[in-house]
């Protein structure tokens, strides 16, 4: 089963030992907003995603759950287009 963004965010937060309030304080939002993200009710904007990637020390790809297999296929298709 693939992890949703909210599940991934909650896992990363817990791995770092942060509460929802800790995250909210770090990026100047309400703890309710963090809760909504973790429950997949809403999503953070791009600027907030960047801040979250710094807080959790992960790339945006990792934060968003981008699979390496998908990236590999993208680059293979891109190379084929460039070669033609």
C-alpha positions as CSV (number, residue, x, y, z in Angstrom):
1,X,0.0,0.0,0.0
2,X,1.3,3.5,-0.9
3,X,1.6,6.0,1.9
4,X,-0.5,9.1,1.5
5,X,1.1,12.5,1.9
6,X,-0.6,12.9,5.3
7,X,0.7,9.5,6.5
8,X,4.2,10.3,5.3
9,X,4.1,13.7,7.1
10,X,3.0,12.1,10.3
11,X,5.6,9.4,10.1
12,X,8.4,12.0,9.4
13,X,7.2,14.2,12.2
14,X,7.2,11.3,14.7
15,X,10.6,10.1,13.5
16,X,12.0,13.5,14.4
17,X,10.1,13.5,17.8
18,X,8.1,16.5,16.9
19,X,4.5,17.2,17.9
20,X,2.0,18.9,15.5
21,X,2.4,22.0,17.7
22,X,6.2,21.9,17.2
23,X,5.8,21.9,13.4
24,X,3.1,24.6,13.5
25,X,5.4,26.8,15.6
26,X,8.4,26.3,13.3
27,X,6.4,27.5,10.2
28,X,4.0,29.9,11.9
29,X,0.7,28.2,11.3
30,X,-1.9,26.6,13.4
31,X,-1.6,23.0,14.8
32,X,-5.0,22.4,13.2
33,X,-3.5,23.0,9.7
34,X,-0.9,20.3,10.4
35,X,-3.6,18.0,11.6
36,X,-5.6,18.6,8.4
37,X,-2.5,17.8,6.3
38,X,-1.9,14.6,8.3
39,X,-5.5,13.5,7.8
40,X,-5.3,14.3,4.1
41,X,-8.1,16.9,4.4
42,X,-5.9,19.7,2.9
43,X,-2.4,20.1,1.6
44,X,0.3,22.7,2.3
45,X,1.3,25.2,-0.4
46,X,4.6,25.0,-2.2
47,X,6.5,27.4,0.1
48,X,5.4,25.4,3.1
49,X,6.4,22.2,1.5
50,X,9.9,23.6,1.1
51,X,10.0,24.6,4.8
52,X,8.8,21.1,5.7
53,X,11.5,19.5,3.6
54,X,14.1,21.5,5.6
55,X,12.6,20.6,8.9
56,X,12.5,16.9,8.2
57,X,15.8,17.0,6.3
58,X,14.4,15.3,3.2
59,X,14.1,16.2,-0.5
60,X,10.9,17.5,-1.9
61,X,10.7,14.2,-3.9
62,X,10.9,12.2,-0.7
63,X,8.4,14.4,1.1
64,X,5.9,14.1,-1.7
65,X,6.5,10.3,-2.1
66,X,7.9,10.4,-5.6
67,X,9.1,6.9,-6.4
68,X,12.6,6.4,-7.8
69,X,11.2,4.0,-10.4
70,X,9.0,6.7,-11.8
71,X,12.0,9.1,-12.0
72,X,14.0,6.4,-13.8
73,X,11.3,5.9,-16.4
74,X,10.9,9.7,-16.8
75,X,14.6,10.1,-17.5
76,X,14.7,7.1,-19.9
77,X,11.8,8.6,-21.9
78,X,13.5,12.0,-21.9
79,X,16.7,10.5,-23.2
80,X,14.8,8.8,-26.0
81,X,13.2,12.1,-27.0
82,X,16.6,13.9,-27.0
83,X,18.2,11.2,-29.1
84,X,15.6,11.3,-31.9
